[in-house]
Amino acid sequence: MSDARDQADAYRRLLAKGKDPQDQKAEERLAANLTFRIVAEEWRALHQRRVTAEYAKDLWNSLERHVLPGLGHIPIQQVTAQYAIAALRPLKLEEKHESVRRSCQRINEIMTYAVNSGYIMANPCAGIRQVFDKPTKQHLPSIEPSQLPVLLRAVNQASITVITRNLIMWSLHTLARPGEAATARWDEIDWDAKVWRIPAEKMKRRREHQVPLTDQALDILHAMKPISGRFPYVFPGERNRRSHCNKSTVNMALKRMGFADKLVAHGFRSLGSTVLNERGFAKDLIEVALSHMDRDAVRAAYNRTDFLERRRPMMEWWSNHIQTMARRATELDEEEPMLDVDAYSTELVN
């Protein structure tokens, strides 16, 4: 009887506020069916417009693996910090601290979206990262500048296809991200301006990136023209020439060359950054060459023509340096068979 009176009182209060109790009950039923997964899908539809398609896919796959199994079925109004922490506990037990950090970030973004959409009044998950261990920052494997000749000699002697060898060298000379390098298209090449224009939708930060092409980079394109010039992509797939090569092609080749756990394709960028910084080039030029935009000054100047031309001498020096290091490796050990990576590196340093 008390419950019935309470419900009747609630109905009267709604009527006094001008709300139809039937509409309110419909809203309550809707809220009960509005699960975290549904809100996450709405957030995904909005978020994927701001990032690359590949990144959006990886992000959603991560949510499917780590977050939605524990939270997806819970009505958004019933999601609590305790539920979110419990959902991430398996990751914590596996000590996947970086995955925990990213999952906390995504949960917060989805819950903030729910607040802004009027589904909930406040985000109860704002502080959940505080109960998890902070991940130790791990850098992708790269090599020391002194080991560049080792790499170049390995690339020259490796049993890999012409396409793979040229892709490795293209990645080195342009300092592009692995995915950007592997998906380079002929229609992105401005031969007259000697510029590679990577469209915004392919870039991590959704902004067109312009790469000044050195003579060495252009030589790679000329070498690829008879192989793939009639296809869309500069570095075509092995099975499907109308598609691009696998984005893991360079990593797989590096492993076969003996660089497993020592160097990955993304490490070319760290290597280039280290060498260019040691040479004394302006940090803003290096940041833009790597398509980093952390500072306002870099962001403001990012696509200015003069900034592009100021990068050209730096990239020319980098390409010339790569050539010099390739000659050094050949001169040091011209007729000897390929040596162990670690042993040969020690010889070069000494």
N, C-alpha and C positions, 0 to 999 in steps of 0.2 A: 504493500500500500504506500509506504514511504517513497519507494522508487517511482511509482506512478505519479505521486504528488510532485516530486522533484521534476519529472519530465514535463508535467503540465505547467509548472512554474516556468520552466525553461522555454516552453512554447509561448507562454504569455509575454515573457521578456522579449522574445524575438518579434512577436506581433507588435509590441509597444515600440520596437525599433524600426518597424516597417518591413520586417522580413517575413516571408511566408515560411512557416515551419516545414512544409513539404520541400521547398527549395533548400532549406538548411539540411534536411535529411539527405537530400540528393547530393549536396556538397560533401556531407560526411561520408557517404558511400563512395563518392568519387575520390576523396582523400584516402580512404582505406585501400583503394585500388591503385593509387598513384605511388608506385614503389620507387625505391632508389634506382633500380634499373631503368625505369621509364624516364626519370629525370636525367639520368646519366646519358641516355640516348638523345634527349633534347639538347643537353650540353654539348654532346659530341657533334651534332649537326651544326651548331654555332661555331665550335672551336676548330673544326676541320677546315673552315674557310681561311683560317689565319696561319696554317702550317702546311708543309708539303704533304702530299697524299701518302707518301711512304711513312712519314712520321706519324700522321694521324692513324694509319693502320697499325703501326707498332704500339702506339699508345692504347688503342682500344683492345688489342690483343693482351696487353699487360693488365688492363682492367678485368678482362674476362678470366684471366688466370688467377689474379691475386686479390681482387676486391669483390667482384660481383658474386662469386660463390658464397661469400659470407654475408653480403649486404644487399644483393640485388633484389631479394624477395621481400624485404622489410619496407613497409609504408614510409614514405619520406618524413612524415610527421613523427614517426616513432624511432627514427635513427638517433642514436645517442653516441657519445664518445666511447662508452663501454662496448657497444656493438662494433664500432669501427676498429677499436683496439683488438677485440677478439678475432675479427676477420683477418687481421694482419699477423696474428700470433704465429701461424705456421711459417711465415717468412722470417719472423724474428728467431724462431727455433732453428731455422736453417742458416742463421747468421747472414742473411742477404740484406745487409743494412742499407745499401743503396736502393734496392727495390722497395724496402720499407719507406725510405725517405720520399721516393717518387710517388708511391701509392698514397701516402699521407697528403702530399701536395694535390694529387688528383681528387681525392675525397673532399678536400677543402674547396677546391674549385667548383666541384659539383654542388656542394652544399651552399656555397655562396651564390651560385646560380639559382638554387632553389629559393633562397631568401629574396633575391632580386626579382624572381618571378612571382612572389607572393605565396609560395607553397608553404613556407615556414616563416616564423617570426625572427629566428636567430639561428646562427650556425653553432651547434653544440660540439663540433669536431675541430674547432679552430686551434686547440692546443694539443692535439693528440701526438704530435711529433716529440713532445717533451718526455714521453714515457719510454721512448725507444733510444737505443744507443745511436750516437752520431756516427755516420759512416766515415771511414778513413778515405780521403780522396785518393783515387787510384788513377794514375796517368797511363794512357795507352802506350804500349811498348814502342820505343824508338831507339835509334843508335846514336852514338857520339859522332860529332862532325868528322873525327879522325877515321871513322869506319866507312865513310862514304865511298872511298875507292873499293873497299871490299864488296859493298853492295853492287856497285857498277860492274865490277868484274864478274860477279855471280850472275847478274842479269845477262851479260854478254855471252857467258858460257852455258847458261841453263838450257835444258831441253824443253823449251816452251814455244808456243806458236808466235809468229810474227805479230799477230794482233795483241797478244798478251804482253810481249816485250815492248811494243810501242805504247800500250796503255800505261805500263809502269813508268816509262820515260815521260809520257804526257803528264802523268800525275806529279812526277817530280818537278818538271819544268814549270807547271802552272800552279802548283800548290793547292789544287782544288780538292774538295772533299771526295772520297772514293765514289760515292753515288753520283756526284756531279760529273766526275771524269768519265765514268763508265757509260753515262747516258748522253755524252756530248753529241750534238747533231750537226750535220753539215750546214743547215740553215741558221745556225747560231754563229757561224764564222763570218766575220766581216773581213774579207781579204784585203780590201782597199785600205781600211783603217788599221789592219793588223790587230784586231780585237776579237776576243771570244765573248759574246754577250749571252750570259746564262739567264734565262727568264726567271721572273720572281717566283713562279709556281714550283720551280725546282730547287729553290734556295731555302735553307733552314730558316732564315729570318724574313722570307717572303719579300725580298727586295732584289731587283735585278743586279747582277754582279758582272762587272766588266773586267776581263783579264787581258792585259796587253800581251800580245804574242811576240816572242823573241824569234830570231832566225831559226834557232834550234827547234822551237815548238812548231814553227811553220814547216820545217823539214819533216817532222813527224806526220803532219797533215798531208804533205806531198807524197810521202811513202804510203799512206793509207788510201789515197785517192783511187789508185787502180784496184784496190781490194774492196772498198766499200763505197766508192763515190756515187754509185747508182742506187744506194740504199739510204734510208733516213739517218742512220747512226754512223758516226765515225768508227766506232769499235763494235762491229756487229756480233750477234750471238753465234755460237758454233753451230747450232742446229737450225736456228731461224735467222737468216741474214737480214731480215727486215726488222728484227728487234735488236736491242743492245746486248752486249755481253753481260754476264752475271756480275753483280756489284761486289761479289766476293772473289772475283777472278784473281786480283792482285794478291790478296791475302793467301789464297791457296797456293799461288806460285811462290810466294815468299817462304811458306812452310817447306815446300819441296826443295828450295834452295838452301835450307839449313837455318832459316831465321825464325823458326817457331819460338814463341815467347820472347823474342828479341826485338822484333819489328813487325808492325802491321802497316797497312796502307795509310792509315790516318797519321801514322808516325812520320811520314814524309813532311807533313805540315809542321810538326814540332821541330824536326831537323832543320827545315828551311828557316823557321823563326829563330832558332838558336844561332845559326850561321849569320843571318842577316843582322841580328842584334849585335853579335860580336863584331861584325864589320862596321857597325856604327850608323846604319841607316836609321832614319827617323821612325820612331815607334808607331806613329800614326800611319805612315806608309805601309809598314809591315802589317798592322792590324787590318787595314783595308784590303791588302793583298790576300789575307786569310779570310776575308769577308766577316770579320768581327766588327761589331758596332756597339761596344759597351760605353763609349764616351760620346757626349753631345757633339764635340768638335769633329769626331770621325763621322758621326751620323750626318751632320750638316754638309760635310764635304764629299760624301760617299760617291755620288755620281757626277761630280763636277768634272768637266773635261780636263782642266789643268791638273786636278788631282790624279786623273788617269795617266796623264803624260808625265807627271812627276814619278809615278811608279815604274814607268817604262825603263829608265836607266837601272833601277834596282833589279828588275826582273832580268834585264840583259846581263847584269853582273852575275846574278844567280845562275843563269844558264851557262855562262862562260866558266863559272866556277865548277859546275858539274862536269863540263868537258875537260877541264884541267885535272880534276880528280880521276876521271876515267883514264887519261893519259898516264897519270902517276902510277895507277895500279898496273898498267901494262908495262911501263918501264921498270917497275920494281921486280916483276916476276914474269917476264915476257914468254918464256918457253916452258915454265913449270906447269904441271897439272893443277887443277883447282884444289886449293888447300882448305882445311877446316876453318870455318868462319872465325872462331875465337883465336886460333893460333895465328892466322893471317893478320888479324886485327892487331895482335901484340907486335908482330913484325913491323907493321906500318908505324905504330906509335914509337917503337924504338928506333 
